[in-house]
Amino acid sequence: MTAAVIIGVGLHPFGRFPGKPALDMGADAVRLALADAGVNWPQIQGGYIGSYEVANPDAIVGRLGLTGIPLRGVFNGCATAGTALALAARAIETGEHDLTVAIGLDKHPRGAFAADPSVAGIPSWYGQTGLFLTTHFFGMKINRYLHEHGISHATLARVASKNFRNAAANEKAWRRTPLTPEDILASPVLNYPLRQFMYCGPNEGAAALVLCRADQAHRYTGKPVRVRSTALRSRRLGAFEVQSPSFPVGEPVDSPTVDASRAAYELAGIGPEDVGVAQLQDTDAGSEIIHMAENGLCKDGEQERLVAEGATEIGGRIPVNTDGGLLGNGEPIGASGLRQIHEIVLQLRGAAGTRQIPGTPRVGYTHLYGAPGASAVTILST
């Protein structure tokens, strides 16, 4: 198969933009990606676009130009953007198209996501007891993990503080005010042990990528970024997930993140030791801690030492969430994963400015996770 490479990236700022429709944000992100790639919209042969709030995101062609291309809408929860990228890359790898686009956009109202549990096949009592709230689920999950692996609340605060500090250097991030670990530990408890500033929030934003055949990349850029692998996995029977409200009996069952991570490494032909920078789903500070181990970047329980030593800082051994992650950027579901890819591409190009990792990494890793227990991993390289 022909390899797919990313030649252009575009990111609309994340935050709150009253009066600006999500489709307009998406169109802005696409124009930035096209300009970055040196490509005009009529050259794009096909693409994939994802959104949670917008019922027909493919209507974005009305803002960009009615060229008749197939622009397919996709949705896969928090893994939506990873799915859009995977399908755009696959269309190139299989020879269907030479130039494709992946787009993500969303505009969420304030407050937590709400839904009827019955749409997920869960009885109504699950929602009535509050267990359908993701904040509740993530609080329970990390509380058990801290207990089992001897990780302190101080480590939760250090993770959140790092991400807000990184976001302060990101002009397109939402929460750009640095907070110390002490500030974070002093904020109100929402779902023990997680506090106010340990959670991300739904918001608004958009991102886009332009991809092409690797053997044609020289026509557009001198710094293409190769899509080494993509992997998506759903939960297996016995996995403890937000929509599987019980612990397995007997042997533990790996999470979909573990399954997706292993598959992505195998497809890419590399291991965790090769990763130079990572973007992990930090829906909350505890999720980043858990996902470090689930993605093979450390063993369970090692996070306490690694975070204290600064290993996940921009100048550390394995920088994580260098643009502020979800904590600093918020999560417009359709765009969030492409925001991760945008940051990795900048880092691999050596173009991340004050956030740039010393030495310029050669391999980047992104990870998405969300309800009902789906996980997507993408590995990129120069």
N, C-alpha and C positions, 0 to 999 in steps of 0.2 A: 504494500500500500504506500501511497505518497504521504510523506509527513506533512502535518499542518503546523504553521507557525503564526504567531501573533505579530502583526506589523503596525497596528495602531490601537491606542487606548484613549478613552475619553471618560471623564467623570464630572457629573454635575455635583455641586456641593451637597452634603447631607445636612438636614436640619428641618426648619419649618419655613415654608414659602407661601403665605396666604395669597390666594388669588391666582396662583400659577398651577395649571393642571399637570398631572403626572406625565401626560403625553408630551407636553412642551419641554419638561425636564429631560425626558428621554431623547427628544429630537436634538436638544442642545448637546447631550452626551455623544450622540452619534456624529454630529458635526465635528466635535472635537476629535473623535477617533478617526474620522475620515481625513481630517487635516493632518493629524499625526502620521497617518499612513501615506499621505500623498495620493489619495484615491478620491474619485468623485462618486456620488451616490449612484448614478446610472451604471457604474461598473460593477456594483454589487449584484451577485447572481442569486443569492438566497440568504436566509437567516432564520434565527430563532429568538423569540422575545418572551419574557416572563414577567408576570405581575400577579399580586394577590388581590389588590383592590380594583384594578381596571379589567373589566369583563372582556374587552376586545382590544388588547394592546397592539395587535397588528394594524389598528387604525392609525398608527404612527406614520404610515406611508403617506397619509394626507398632509403631514408636515414636511416630509422629506422629498416626496416626488412619486407620482403614480407611474412607476416603471413596469408594473405587472409581475414583479418577482414573487416567488413563494416566501412568505414571512410567517412562520408557524408559531402560534402561541403555545407556551409550555407552562406548567405549574407543578411543582413538586415540593411544596412547603418551603422550609428554609434552604433546601437544596435546589431551588428553582434555577438560580444563576449557574450553578455547576452543571445542571442538565442542559441549559441553553448553550453553554460553551462546549460541552461534550458533543452535542448534536451538530453544532456548527463545524467543529473539527472533523467529525466523522464524515460529513458531507464532502469535505476536501479529501480526506484519506481514501474514500471509496471512488473518487473521481467524478462525483455528481456535480461539483462546482469548483471553480478556481479561486473565487473571492466570496467570502461569507461574512456575516455579521452576527454577533451575539449581543442582545440588549436586555437590560433589566431596569425596571422602574416601579415605583410605588409611592403612595401618598396616604399614610395611615393617620387616623384621628388620634387625639391624645388618649392615654390610658392603655390598659392591658387589652390584649386580644380577647374577644368573647365569642363563644359559639355554643350551640346545642350539642352535648356529648353524643346524642343519637346519630349525628352525621358521621361520627367516627366509629359507630358500632358499639358504643359504650352505654350502659344503662344510666338513667337520669340521676340515680342516687350518687353517682360518681361526681356529677357537677354540683349537686345540692350540698355535698360535704366539702366542697372547695378543692377537691383533688384534680379537677380539670384545669385549674390555674397553673400555668407553667412556672410562675414564681414559687408556688407551693412545692411543686415537684422538684425543682432545682434546689430548693432549700433542703428538702428531705434527702435528696441524693448526695449533696456535698457533705451534709452533716454525718451521714453514715461513712462516707469516704474518709473524712478527717479522722473519725474515731478509729477506723480500721488501719490507717497508715500513719498515724502519729503526726498529722499536719496541723499547724496552729492557725488560729484566726489571724495572726499577724501576717501569715503568708497570703491569705486572701486579700488583706489590705495592701500588701506590697504589689500584688498583681494588678489590682485596680489602679493604684498610684502610678505604676509604670505606664499603663495604657493612657491615662489622662495626660501624663507628661509627654508621651509620644504624640498625642493628639494636639497638644499645644504647638507643636512644630508643623502641623498639617493644616494648611490654609483652607482645605475643603472639609475639615472635620466639624462636627456639631458642638461637642463639649470641649472647649479649648482652654479651660481654666485648670491649671495644675492643682492637684490635691495631694497632701502628704498622707502617709498611712495613718497618722493620728487623726487627720480630718475625716478620713473614711471610717475609722473605727468609732468616731464620735457621732456619726450619722445614725438616724433611727433604724432599728431592726424592722425589716419587712417580713421576711420568712427566715427564722433562725436557721443557721447563723449568718445569713446574708443581710446586709444593710443597704440602705438607700443607694449609696454610691458604689455598690458592688453589682448592680444590675444595669443592663442596657435598656434603651427605650425605643418603642416604635416611632418612626419619623418619616421623612420624605427624602427622595433623592433618585438618581439614575446613573447608570454606567453603561458603557458599550465597548466592544472590541471588534477590530477588523482582522480577519484571518485570511491566509492565502497558502498556496502550495509552497513548500520549502524550496523547490527548484526555481520558483519565480520570485522569491523574496528580494533578490538583488535589484529588481526593477523599482522597488519602493523604499527599502531601508538597508542600512549597513549593520543594523543591530536587531535582527529578528529573534524572537523568543519562541523556542520550540515547545509544543504541547507534547510532553513525553508520555503522559498517560492520564486517563480519567477513569474513575471508578465510582459507581453508585451502588449502595446496598441498603436494603430494608431490614427491619428487625426479624429475628428468628424466634421460634417458640421458646419461651422461658427467659428472654431478655427483659430487663427492667427498664421500661420506657414510659414516657408521659401518658401514653394511651394503652399501656399494659400494666395496670396498677397492682402488681403483685410480684414478690420475689420468687425466683425459680426454686423448686425443691430438687435437691441433689447437686450434681455438678454445675458450677456457674456456666452461663452461656455468654459468649462474647457479644459485645454491643455491635451494632452495624458500623460504627466507626472503626473498630478493630478489623472487621471484615473488609471494608472499603480500603483501609490503609494498606493492608497486606496485599490486596489485589493490585493497587496502584503501584506499589514498590516493585512487585513482580513484573508488571507490564513495562515499567520504565527501565527495569534492569539495574536498579540502584537500591541502596539501603538507607535507613535513617541517618547513618553516619555521613552520608553525602549531602544532606540538606544544609544549606547555608543560611536560609531565612524561612520562617514559617508564619502563616496566617491561620490561626485556629479560631473556631467558633467560641467566642467568649460572651454568650448570652448573659452570663454572670461570671464573676471572678472565679468561682468554683469550677465552672465548666472549663475554663482555660487550664486549670490545674489537672483535672481529670483527663482532658484531651491531650495533654502533653504525653501522658503514658499510653493512652489508647492509640495514638499515632506513632508510637515507637520511638519517641524522642527521649524518653527516659523510662525507668522502671517505676512502678507504683511506690510511693513514699519518698522517692528521690527529689521530688519537687521542693520540699522544705529547704534542703541544702542548696539546690540550684538557684532558686529564687533569691535566697539570702546572699549568695555569692555574686548575683548579678548576671548569671549565665543567659537569661532571657532578655537582657537589656540590648540596646542597639549595638553596643560595643562588646557584647558577651559572646559566648561560644555558640549559642543557638538563639538568635534574636527572634522574638515572637511578637506579632501584632505591632509592627514598627510604625504604622500609621494611626495607632490608637485603638484598633480593633472595633468591635461592636460597642464597647463601653464608651469610647471616645466619639464614634461616628453615629451611633444609633443603628437601627435595623429597618430600613425599607426592604421588605422581604425579597422582592424581585431583583433588587439591585445589589444586595449585600455581598453576594459571592463574587460578582464582577468587580466590586470595589476592592476585594482581596486580590484579585488577579491584577488589577491596575497597579496596586502597590508593589506586587512581586515583579511585574514588568519593569517598573521604575528602578527597583533595587538591582535587577539583573543588568539593566542598561547602565547603572552607575549614575542615575539621574534623579535620585531622591532628595537632593539638597541636604539640608541640615539633618535629615533622618537617614542619610546614606550610611550603610554598613561599611566599615573599613575593609579595604581589600576587594570589594565588589564580589558578591557571591556568584556562583555558577549554577546552582540548583535552588529553586524555590518551591515551596509546598503550600497548598491551601486546603482547608478543611471546612466543611459545612455540616451542621447537625440540627435537627429539629423534629417537631411532631410530624407524623406519628411514631417516629423512630427511624428516620431515613438519614443517611450520611453520604456525602459526596467528597471525594478527594481528587485534586488535580496536581500533577507534578510538572513543573516547567523547568527549562534549562536554556542556557545560551548555546 
